[in-house]
Amino acid sequence: MIREILVSIFLLAGGVLSIVAAVGVIRLPDLFCRMHAATKTGTVGVSAIVIGMMIHFGNITVTSRGVLVIAFFLLTAPVAAHMIGRAAYRSGVALWILTRIDEWKTHGEMEQDD
């Protein structure tokens, strides 16, 4: 009984967070805000769904694979978002008009990695 309630809570939370990520990608004004929504809520949403799956099956094989999937998401999503954001900034993608702080601009020219 408690196991089913936990599974339901994690799956519902993961689904809601994934929907919030999708709405954020559609509704937010610029690439950087969209990327933030997709990365943060998407990663937590997928992690919650995988945790729900791990609780539901309760098998060591499924649990170990679930832990690996969550670790993969937690390691790759922020790095990919950072690289996409950095490439977009270097390519001259415009910031949202209400963006007040541009830390890369205030610290001078970004280093050239050519």
C-alpha positions in Angstrom: 0.0 0.0 0.0 2.7 2.5 1.0 4.8 1.4 -2.0 2.0 2.2 -4.4 1.4 5.6 -2.8 5.1 6.4 -3.1 5.2 5.2 -6.8 2.1 7.3 -7.5 3.6 10.4 -5.9 6.9 10.1 -7.7 5.3 9.4 -11.1 2.8 12.3 -10.7 5.6 14.7 -9.6 7.8 13.6 -12.5 4.9 14.0 -14.9 4.0 17.5 -13.6 7.7 18.6 -13.7 8.0 17.3 -17.3 4.9 19.2 -18.3 6.3 22.4 -16.6 9.5 21.9 -18.5 7.6 21.6 -21.8 5.5 24.7 -21.0 8.7 26.6 -20.1 10.3 25.7 -23.4 7.2 27.0 -25.3 6.5 30.1 -23.2 9.8 31.6 -22.1 11.2 34.5 -24.1 14.8 33.5 -25.1 17.1 30.6 -25.6 18.8 30.9 -22.2 15.5 30.9 -20.2 14.1 28.0 -22.3 17.3 26.1 -21.8 17.1 26.7 -18.0 13.6 25.4 -17.9 14.3 22.3 -20.0 17.4 21.4 -18.1 16.4 21.9 -14.5 12.8 20.7 -14.5 13.4 18.1 -17.2 16.2 16.5 -15.3 14.3 16.4 -11.9 11.1 15.2 -13.7 12.9 12.3 -15.4 14.7 11.5 -12.1 11.4 11.4 -10.2 9.9 9.1 -12.8 12.9 6.7 -12.7 12.7 6.7 -8.9 9.1 5.8 -9.1 10.0 3.0 -11.5 12.7 1.7 -9.1 10.3 1.7 -6.2 7.6 -0.1 -8.2 9.8 -2.9 -9.5 12.0 -3.2 -6.4 14.4 -5.4 -8.3 18.2 -4.9 -7.9 18.7 -5.0 -11.6 16.1 -2.3 -12.3 17.3 -0.3 -9.3 20.9 -0.3 -10.4 20.0 0.6 -14.0 17.7 3.4 -12.6 20.6 4.8 -10.5 22.8 4.8 -13.6 20.1 6.6 -15.6 19.7 9.2 -13.0 23.5 9.7 -12.7 23.8 10.0 -16.4 21.1 12.7 -16.5 22.6 14.6 -13.6 26.0 14.6 -15.2 25.2 15.2 -18.8 22.2 17.7 -18.8 24.0 20.6 -17.0 27.1 20.1 -19.1 25.2 20.0 -22.3 23.1 23.1 -21.3 26.3 25.0 -20.4 27.9 24.2 -23.8 24.8 25.1 -25.7 24.4 28.4 -23.8 28.1 29.2 -24.2 28.0 28.5 -28.0 24.8 30.6 -28.3 26.3 33.5 -26.4 29.5 33.4 -28.5 27.4 33.2 -31.7 25.6 36.4 -30.7 22.2 35.1 -29.8 20.3 38.1 -28.3 19.5 38.1 -24.6 16.0 38.8 -23.4 15.3 42.5 -23.2 14.7 42.4 -19.5 17.9 40.6 -18.8 19.8 42.9 -16.4 23.0 41.1 -15.6 25.4 39.8 -18.3 28.2 38.3 -16.3 30.2 37.2 -19.3 30.1 40.8 -20.7 31.0 42.4 -17.4 34.1 40.1 -17.0 35.5 41.3 -20.4 36.1 39.3 -23.5 35.7 35.6 -23.1 38.9 33.6 -23.7 39.4 32.2 -27.2 39.7 28.4 -27.3 40.6 28.2 -31.0 
